[in-house]
Amino acid sequence: MALPSAATPDTLWDAHWAAAARATSGSAVRELLKLTEQPDFISFAGGLPAPESFPAEEIASATERVLATQAARVLQYGPTEGFPPLRALLADMMAARGVAVASDQVLITSGSQQALDILARLLIDPDDTIVVEDPTYMGALQAWRPYRPRFATLPIDDHGMLVERLEAVLSDLAREGRRPKFLYTVSNFQNPSGVTLSHQRREQLLDIAERHDLPIVEDDPYGALRFEGTAPPLLAALDHQRHGAPRHVLYLSTFSKLLAPGLRIGWATGPAALLQRIVHAKQGIDLHTGSLAQAIAYETARDGLLDRTLPRIRALYHQRRDVMLAALEREMPAEVRWTRPEGGMFLWLTVPAEPDGLALLRRAVAQQVSFVPGVSFFANGGGENALRLNFSYSAPDRIDAGISRLATAIRAML
């Protein structure tokens, strides 16, 4: 008879983790932010849309219509590529954004986050290089780090990434015998900084991409949330203008900021061969994005709901951004600096003297206010003196109170 094992359920599984799983870790920041779920806390941490922006009644009506007329279809398995009517609607949306693609060139994903994960599976081997903004979206870093890439970084200013430094980065990599797998950018109202890549730099970026055969992943969750200024063309639109079809740019977007994040509807459009590879990978992950959620999104959006509700969402976020900017001007020490985004959901605050971001967060939590420390957004370290603030979620009176509490924590650190 076999002797009983000394292993516990935890240690038994610990002995079998894959290398990618060993590179996956939780976030100390997220653990600390669990405290902020208490009602007295004011959170500027989450990348959350305003709940009052959700078209709940329209979604409820759309759900009833879908189940009354198409239950057998939308409760069944569906094509991996996505619900055909929704793909056609998104193709029309992309045409309005300057990217004329057919519906079979649009792939539905379970949020745009799934597309980031699939890209890692398809493109990243250990020790490969990816070019990212510094800072960049922490969800992309979290999706890609288990595959153990290297990150080459480009700093940003008020006009987006410093594209003029990209040639030097590529030259340095070439001397090491390396070529980046792709460059990743959140082109509009960047997460975390809120800045937008200028039209001139977009053209420069595509010039460099053409010279170096550099693929570009354009992540655009926030572009429709512009409430000020003039929108530059999408990188995907410029790519399409130059080549008559997608070539260098894979474009990602989502309904999470336009309808509701709970639907988990994102989409991708780009070169056909790349999309087909994404389809093959997605088949092994979830077969397809939920048919019911796709049908609800289509039914909700098809009669012009987005055109009717987007102005209201933009006005709401415009007001909240202005309230946050005014509170920062009123409350913050003179040494503190911040960005002034023309849309989106975030701004980026920088404090002097490089305080420990986690220590500052602990002080802020003691004041019952939260943010995300800048260190979470830097691929190769940095950001100890920066923090991301979300202005879309909280009501104006809570924004005022929260910035006052945050200023108290910052003054104590300084």
SULGI-V378766 format. One record per backbone hydrogen bond with DSSP energy under -1.0 kcal/mol. NH is the residue of the N-H (numbers start at 1). CO is the residue of the C=O. E is the energy in kcal/mol with one decimal. If there is no record, write none. Layout:
# SULGI-V378766
nh/co/e
NH/CO/E
NH/CO/E
This chain:
# SULGI-V378766
nh/co/e
12/8/-2.7
13/9/-1.4
14/10/-2.1
15/11/-1.2
16/13/-2.1
22/18/-2.1
23/19/-1.1
24/21/-1.5
31/27/-2.0
32/28/-2.1
33/29/-2.4
35/32/-1.4
36/33/-1.4
37/34/-1.5
38/35/-1.3
41/38/-1.7
42/368/-1.7
44/370/-2.0
48/46/-1.2
53/50/-2.2
54/51/-1.6
56/54/-2.2
59/55/-2.6
60/56/-2.6
61/57/-2.5
62/58/-2.6
63/59/-2.3
64/60/-2.0
65/61/-2.3
66/62/-2.7
67/63/-2.5
68/64/-2.0
69/65/-1.9
70/66/-3.1
74/70/-2.7
75/71/-2.0
82/79/-1.1
87/83/-2.1
88/84/-2.1
89/85/-2.1
90/86/-2.5
91/87/-2.0
92/88/-1.7
93/89/-2.0
94/90/-2.8
95/91/-2.0
96/92/-1.9
98/95/-1.6
99/94/-2.9
101/99/-1.2
105/102/-2.2
106/103/-1.6
107/268/-2.7
108/81/-2.4
109/266/-2.3
111/109/-1.9
116/112/-1.5
117/113/-1.9
118/114/-2.6
119/115/-2.3
120/116/-1.5
121/117/-1.7
122/118/-2.1
123/119/-2.7
124/120/-1.8
127/148/-3.1
128/125/-2.2
130/150/-2.1
131/182/-2.2
132/152/-2.6
134/154/-2.2
136/377/-3.0
141/137/-1.5
142/138/-2.5
143/139/-1.8
144/140/-1.9
145/141/-2.5
147/144/-1.9
148/145/-2.4
150/128/-4.2
152/130/-2.8
154/132/-2.0
157/160/-2.0
160/157/-1.8
162/155/-2.7
163/161/-1.8
165/162/-2.0
166/163/-2.3
169/165/-1.8
170/166/-2.8
171/167/-2.5
172/168/-2.5
173/169/-2.2
174/170/-2.4
175/171/-2.0
177/174/-1.7
178/173/-2.9
181/129/-3.1
183/215/-2.3
184/131/-2.8
185/217/-2.4
190/195/-3.3
194/190/-3.9
197/187/-2.4
198/159/-1.9
202/198/-1.9
203/199/-2.2
204/200/-2.2
205/201/-2.6
206/202/-2.1
207/203/-2.3
208/204/-2.3
209/205/-2.6
210/206/-2.4
211/207/-1.9
212/208/-2.1
214/209/-1.8
216/248/-3.2
217/183/-3.2
218/250/-2.8
219/185/-2.8
220/252/-2.6
225/222/-2.5
227/342/-2.0
238/234/-2.3
239/235/-2.7
240/236/-2.1
241/237/-2.4
242/238/-2.1
243/239/-1.8
244/240/-2.8
250/216/-2.8
251/269/-2.9
252/218/-2.7
253/267/-2.1
255/265/-2.9
259/255/-3.1
263/260/-1.3
264/261/-1.3
266/109/-2.7
267/253/-2.4
268/107/-2.3
269/251/-2.0
275/271/-2.2
276/272/-2.3
277/273/-1.6
278/274/-2.2
279/275/-2.3
280/276/-2.1
281/277/-2.2
282/278/-2.7
283/279/-2.0
285/282/-1.2
286/282/-2.3
287/282/-1.2
288/286/-3.5
294/290/-2.2
295/291/-2.5
296/292/-2.5
297/293/-2.5
298/294/-2.5
299/295/-2.9
300/296/-2.6
301/297/-2.1
302/298/-2.3
304/301/-1.4
308/304/-1.6
309/305/-2.8
310/306/-2.7
313/309/-2.2
314/310/-3.0
315/311/-2.2
316/312/-2.2
317/313/-2.6
318/314/-2.6
319/315/-2.3
320/316/-2.0
321/317/-2.7
322/318/-2.4
323/319/-2.3
324/320/-2.3
325/321/-2.9
326/322/-2.5
327/323/-2.2
328/324/-2.6
329/325/-2.3
330/326/-2.0
331/327/-2.7
332/328/-2.2
336/333/-1.7
337/350/-2.7
339/348/-1.7
344/225/-1.2
347/389/-2.2
349/387/-2.7
350/337/-3.3
351/385/-3.0
360/356/-2.4
361/357/-2.3
362/358/-2.3
363/359/-2.0
364/360/-2.5
365/361/-3.1
366/362/-1.9
368/365/-1.6
369/364/-1.8
370/42/-1.8
372/388/-1.6
374/386/-3.1
376/373/-1.6
377/374/-2.2
378/375/-1.0
386/383/-1.7
387/349/-2.1
388/372/-2.6
389/347/-2.7
390/44/-1.8
391/345/-2.2
399/395/-2.2
400/396/-2.4
401/397/-2.1
402/398/-2.8
403/399/-2.6
404/400/-1.8
405/401/-2.1
406/402/-2.6
407/403/-2.6
408/404/-1.7
409/405/-1.9
410/406/-2.5
411/407/-2.7
412/408/-1.8
413/409/-1.6
414/410/-2.4
